Structures are given as structure tokens and as C-alpha cells.
Amino acid sequence: MTEKERIIKDNWEELGLSNDFLFGKIMRDPEICKGVLQRILPQLSIERIEYPELQKEIKEDIDARSVRLDVYVRDDRDTVYNIEMQTVNTKELPKRSRYYQSMMDLQLLDHGQSYKKMNQCYIIFICLTDIFEKGRHIYTFKNICQEDGELALGDGTEKLFLNANGQKDDVSPELKAFLDYVAGKTSEDQFVQKLENTVNEAKKNREWRREYMTLLMRDQENIEKGLELGRKEGREEGESRLSALIQKLIDEKRAADVLKVSKDKEYREQLYREYGIE
């Protein structure tokens, strides 16, 4: 085993539920997934969870940016849920939620179907930081009339942003225990204990560990190659500009794009515009 492989192996042993790779694997358990959703959305009565695809990838055309969803599930009433684990505040989650919503909607309605057939849809980000800086554990967004706060658009969509480090007493003890666990705190909560046991068992899965190591090594190689090429390109067009773009891509776990932007000037310019980097 090389030194790099040993470091990655040690990293695997230290992973918690907040790691998006491990989170995606854990949420393959229908009972775990159902339990998490019921704590986030206690007003719903979910009997069964279905997995249309274990990890949903959406790309409508060759020029569109592809989307890979961490957890994409339906319940017994055909309500659709996308759940994402987010450890870094990239300052773009609200607009990313908009993009995810639009891409998912394209998948949910077949050609010729009535708009009435569109599924109820929830997009949920579980964050380690408070992206809105209001101290809340949960921020729920619906489309509401600005002139009449009691009038909802009724488009069947909700976007929720959970904050594992909330300060207010604004959620149930059950959801608080779950968010505390995401933040790395221990709990006597029965469901959290089940989660902890499931995480520990997942770390014994050699296939998952090998998959994680392979992905991490590939990403690291792409980043290293991208940074090396980026230094050369940066001297020609402005090192700080390219460095800002590369850091954005690393934060969003778009390691493959780090290498691509270092080689492809047209794609680089496209991402400068996308991220508003002048």
C-alpha cells in the first residue's frame, strides 16, 4: 500500500455521516431514509420509500451541466425527495436548489402529460454551516405571494436547508438529535444510535471502502494535474482569477472539472460566467 493509499484508508476510518459518499450509501437503507425524512418532515406520513435510481444523474442535452443527486427517492404517494449532504458553504446553494428543481421537473413530466401530473417535490440540503446566518436549525422555502402572505402558489415544491449548528429552539428533539449527530455530537436518541451502528457497519464494507479510495485518488490526481496546468494558464490570463475558479470547483467536489478548465479555455470562460468571476 502506497503512502497516499494509507492516508485515504485512515480517512475512511474517520468518516462520519456528514461525508456525502458515506451518507449516500447509508441512505440506501429504506428504513434509515424513511426515518431521516420523517424527522425533517414530521407532517408527512410516509409508509414506504422507493429508489428509482440509487444515484440519480440528470443531463438533458450535451451543453447542459449534469447533476448527480446524492439521494433521490420516492415515497408511496409518489412524492419525490432529493437529499444532499453539504459540508462547505459555497455561497451558491439557493441557486443550486433552483437548478436541481428545474432539472428534476424535466425528468418528472413526460411529453404530452398534463402539468397536473407533476409530483410533489422536496429538495433538502443538510448543511454543517448556517448559510443564512439566522441561527435556525431549518429554513423552509415555498413560493408565497408577496402581496398576500397567506396565499401560496401551490406549485408542489419546497426547498429546505438544515443547519447542523443551529442555536434556536426551533425543531423537535428528534430532529435536533439527528442534526447534532451530523455535526459530530453523541446522542442517546434511539434512531441516532441506529444510525451510528449503521455507519460503523458501513465502514466494514470492503467494496465501499475500495470505491471510496478509487474515487478519492482519481479526484486528487485530477486536482493535482489541474493545478499544475492551471499555474501555466494562470500566468497568461490572471492567476487569481483561475485560482478562484479552481477553489470553487474543489469546494463543490467537481474535481474532474478542475482538470478540464485547465485545458479547455472555452469551458473555463463558461464557468467564469457561471460563478460570476471577473
C-alpha positions as CSV (number, residue, x, y, z in Angstrom):
1,M,0.0,0.0,0.0
2,T,1.4,3.4,-1.0
3,E,1.5,6.3,1.4
4,K,-1.4,8.0,-0.4
5,E,-3.5,4.9,-0.2
6,R,-2.7,4.6,3.5
7,I,-3.8,8.1,4.2
8,I,-7.1,7.6,2.3
9,K,-7.7,4.3,4.2
10,D,-7.2,6.2,7.5
11,N,-9.5,8.9,6.3
12,W,-12.2,6.2,5.6
13,E,-12.0,5.0,9.2
14,E,-12.6,8.6,10.4
15,L,-15.6,9.3,8.2
16,G,-18.9,10.3,9.7
17,L,-22.4,10.7,8.4
18,S,-21.6,14.2,7.1
19,N,-19.4,12.7,4.4
20,D,-21.6,12.7,1.2
21,F,-20.2,9.4,-0.1
22,L,-21.0,7.6,3.1
23,F,-24.3,9.4,3.5
24,G,-25.4,8.2,0.1
25,K,-24.5,4.6,1.0
26,I,-26.3,4.8,4.4
27,M,-29.4,6.2,2.9
28,R,-29.8,3.2,0.6
29,D,-31.4,1.6,3.7
30,P,-35.2,2.3,3.2
31,E,-35.8,2.4,7.0
32,I,-33.0,4.8,7.6
33,C,-34.0,7.0,4.7
34,K,-37.6,7.0,5.9
35,G,-36.6,7.8,9.4
36,V,-34.5,10.8,8.3
37,L,-37.3,12.2,6.2
38,Q,-39.9,11.7,8.9
39,R,-37.7,13.8,11.3
40,I,-37.3,16.5,8.7
41,L,-40.9,16.5,7.6
42,P,-42.9,15.2,10.5
43,Q,-46.2,16.5,9.0
44,L,-45.9,13.7,6.3
45,S,-47.0,10.1,6.8
46,I,-44.5,8.0,4.8
47,E,-45.2,4.3,4.6
48,R,-42.7,3.2,2.0
49,I,-39.6,4.5,0.3
50,E,-38.7,3.5,-3.3
51,Y,-35.4,4.0,-5.1
52,P,-35.9,4.8,-8.8
53,E,-32.1,5.0,-9.1
54,L,-29.5,4.6,-6.4
55,Q,-27.7,7.8,-7.5
56,K,-29.6,9.9,-10.0
57,E,-27.7,11.6,-12.8
58,I,-29.6,14.1,-14.9
59,K,-28.3,15.7,-18.1
60,E,-30.8,16.9,-20.6
61,D,-28.5,17.9,-23.5
62,I,-24.9,18.0,-24.5
63,D,-24.5,21.6,-23.4
64,A,-26.3,21.3,-20.1
65,R,-24.5,21.0,-16.8
66,S,-25.1,17.5,-15.5
67,V,-26.5,16.9,-12.0
68,R,-25.7,14.0,-9.8
69,L,-28.0,13.7,-6.8
70,D,-26.8,12.2,-3.6
71,V,-30.1,10.7,-2.6
72,Y,-33.1,10.6,-4.9
73,V,-36.2,8.7,-3.6
74,R,-40.0,8.5,-3.9
75,D,-42.5,7.6,-1.2
76,D,-45.7,5.5,-1.5
77,R,-47.6,8.6,-2.6
78,D,-45.2,9.4,-5.5
79,T,-43.8,12.4,-3.6
80,V,-40.1,12.9,-4.8
81,Y,-37.3,13.8,-2.5
82,N,-33.7,14.9,-3.2
83,I,-31.5,14.9,-0.2
84,E,-28.0,16.4,-0.3
85,M,-25.3,16.5,2.4
86,Q,-23.3,19.8,2.2
87,T,-20.2,20.3,4.3
88,V,-18.9,23.5,2.7
89,N,-20.8,26.8,2.3
90,T,-20.2,27.6,-1.4
91,K,-22.5,30.6,-1.3
92,E,-24.5,29.2,-4.1
93,L,-26.9,26.6,-2.5
94,P,-30.0,28.7,-3.1
95,K,-29.3,28.9,-6.9
96,R,-28.2,25.3,-7.0
97,S,-31.5,24.3,-5.4
98,R,-33.2,26.2,-8.2
99,Y,-31.2,24.4,-10.9
100,Y,-31.8,21.0,-9.2
101,Q,-35.5,21.7,-9.2
102,S,-35.7,22.6,-12.8
103,M,-33.7,19.6,-13.9
104,M,-35.8,17.2,-11.8
105,D,-39.0,18.7,-13.1
106,L,-37.9,17.9,-16.7
107,Q,-37.5,14.2,-15.6
108,L,-40.8,14.0,-13.8
109,L,-43.1,15.0,-16.7
110,D,-43.3,13.0,-19.9
111,H,-44.0,14.6,-23.2
112,G,-47.7,15.4,-23.6
113,Q,-48.6,14.9,-19.9
114,S,-50.7,17.5,-18.1
115,Y,-48.9,19.7,-15.7
116,K,-51.3,18.5,-13.1
117,K,-49.3,15.2,-13.1
118,M,-46.2,16.8,-11.7
119,N,-45.1,15.2,-8.4
120,Q,-44.9,17.0,-5.1
121,C,-41.2,17.6,-4.7
122,Y,-38.8,18.4,-1.8
123,I,-35.2,19.4,-2.2
124,I,-33.3,19.1,1.1
125,F,-29.8,20.3,1.9
126,I,-28.3,19.1,5.2
127,C,-25.6,21.7,5.9
128,L,-22.8,21.8,8.5
129,T,-22.9,25.6,8.5
130,D,-25.6,28.2,8.7
131,I,-25.8,29.5,5.2
132,F,-28.4,32.2,6.1
133,E,-26.8,33.1,9.4
134,K,-30.0,33.4,11.4
135,G,-29.2,30.7,13.9
136,R,-32.1,28.4,12.8
137,H,-31.9,24.6,12.5
138,I,-34.2,24.6,9.5
139,Y,-35.1,27.1,6.8
140,T,-38.2,26.1,4.6
141,F,-38.9,27.9,1.4
142,K,-42.2,27.8,-0.5
143,N,-43.5,30.2,-3.2
144,I,-45.7,32.7,-1.4
145,C,-47.4,35.8,-2.8
146,Q,-45.5,38.9,-1.8
147,E,-48.8,40.9,-1.6
148,D,-50.7,38.3,0.5
149,G,-48.5,36.2,2.8
150,E,-51.4,33.7,3.2
151,L,-51.6,32.9,-0.5
152,A,-49.3,30.1,-1.6
153,L,-48.6,29.4,-5.3
154,G,-49.3,25.7,-4.8
155,D,-46.7,24.5,-7.3
156,G,-45.9,21.4,-5.2
157,T,-42.3,22.3,-4.4
158,E,-40.5,23.0,-1.2
159,K,-36.8,23.7,-0.6
160,L,-35.4,23.0,2.9
161,F,-31.9,23.9,4.2
162,L,-31.0,22.3,7.5
163,N,-28.2,23.7,9.7
164,A,-26.4,21.2,12.0
165,N,-25.1,24.0,14.1
166,G,-28.4,25.9,14.8
167,Q,-28.8,27.8,18.0
168,K,-32.5,28.4,18.3
169,D,-35.1,26.0,19.9
170,D,-37.0,25.7,16.7
171,V,-37.1,22.0,15.8
172,S,-38.3,18.8,17.5
173,P,-35.9,17.0,19.9
174,E,-35.8,14.1,17.3
175,L,-34.6,16.4,14.5
176,K,-32.2,18.2,16.9
177,A,-30.7,14.8,17.9
178,F,-30.2,13.9,14.2
179,L,-28.6,17.3,13.3
180,D,-26.3,17.1,16.4
181,Y,-25.2,13.7,15.2
182,V,-24.4,15.1,11.7
183,A,-22.3,17.7,13.5
184,G,-20.3,15.0,15.2
185,K,-22.0,15.0,18.6
186,T,-23.1,11.9,20.5
187,S,-26.7,11.2,21.5
188,E,-28.8,8.7,23.4
189,D,-31.6,9.0,20.8
190,Q,-32.6,5.5,19.7
191,F,-32.7,6.4,16.0
192,V,-29.3,8.2,16.2
193,Q,-27.9,5.1,17.9
194,K,-29.2,3.0,15.0
195,L,-27.5,5.4,12.6
196,E,-24.2,5.1,14.5
197,N,-24.4,1.4,14.3
198,T,-25.2,1.5,10.5
199,V,-22.2,3.9,9.9
200,N,-19.9,1.6,11.8
201,E,-21.1,-1.4,9.8
202,A,-20.7,0.5,6.5
203,K,-17.1,1.1,7.3
204,K,-16.5,-2.6,7.3
205,N,-17.8,-2.9,3.8
206,R,-14.6,-3.5,1.8
207,E,-16.3,-2.8,-1.6
208,W,-17.4,0.6,-0.4
209,R,-14.0,1.4,1.0
210,R,-12.4,0.4,-2.3
211,E,-14.9,2.5,-4.2
212,Y,-14.2,5.5,-1.9
213,M,-10.4,5.1,-2.2
214,T,-10.7,4.9,-6.0
215,L,-12.8,8.0,-6.3
216,L,-10.7,10.0,-3.9
217,M,-7.5,9.0,-5.6
218,R,-8.9,9.9,-9.0
219,D,-10.2,13.2,-7.7
220,Q,-6.8,14.0,-6.1
221,E,-5.0,13.2,-9.3
222,N,-7.3,15.4,-11.3
223,I,-6.8,18.3,-8.9
224,E,-3.1,17.9,-8.9
225,K,-2.9,17.8,-12.7
226,G,-5.4,20.7,-12.9
227,L,-3.4,22.8,-10.5
228,E,-0.2,22.1,-12.4
229,L,-1.7,23.1,-15.7
230,G,-3.6,26.0,-14.1
231,R,-0.4,27.6,-12.9
232,K,0.8,27.8,-16.5
233,E,-2.6,29.1,-17.8
234,G,-2.9,31.5,-14.8
235,R,0.3,33.3,-15.8
236,E,-1.3,34.1,-19.2
237,E,-4.8,35.2,-18.1
238,G,-4.6,36.1,-14.4
239,E,-3.6,33.7,-11.8
240,S,-6.0,35.0,-9.1
241,R,-9.0,34.6,-11.4
242,L,-8.2,31.0,-12.3
243,S,-7.3,30.2,-8.7
244,A,-10.7,31.4,-7.6
245,L,-12.4,29.2,-10.1
246,I,-10.4,26.1,-9.2
247,Q,-11.2,26.7,-5.5
248,K,-14.9,26.9,-6.3
249,L,-14.7,23.6,-8.2
250,I,-12.8,21.9,-5.3
251,D,-15.4,23.2,-2.8
252,E,-18.2,21.7,-4.9
253,K,-16.4,18.4,-5.3
254,R,-16.1,18.9,-9.1
255,A,-12.5,17.5,-9.3
256,A,-12.9,16.3,-12.9
257,D,-13.7,19.9,-13.9
258,V,-10.5,21.2,-12.3
259,L,-8.5,19.3,-14.9
260,K,-11.0,20.2,-17.7
261,V,-10.9,24.0,-17.1
262,S,-7.1,23.9,-17.0
263,K,-7.1,22.5,-20.6
264,D,-10.2,24.0,-22.2
265,K,-10.3,27.8,-22.4
266,E,-13.9,27.9,-23.8
267,Y,-15.2,25.8,-20.9
268,R,-13.2,27.9,-18.5
269,E,-14.8,31.1,-19.7
270,Q,-18.2,29.4,-19.4
271,L,-17.6,28.7,-15.7
272,Y,-16.2,32.2,-15.1
273,R,-19.6,33.4,-16.2
274,E,-21.5,30.8,-14.2
275,Y,-19.7,31.7,-11.0
276,G,-19.6,35.4,-11.7
277,I,-15.8,35.5,-11.6
278,E,-14.5,38.7,-13.2
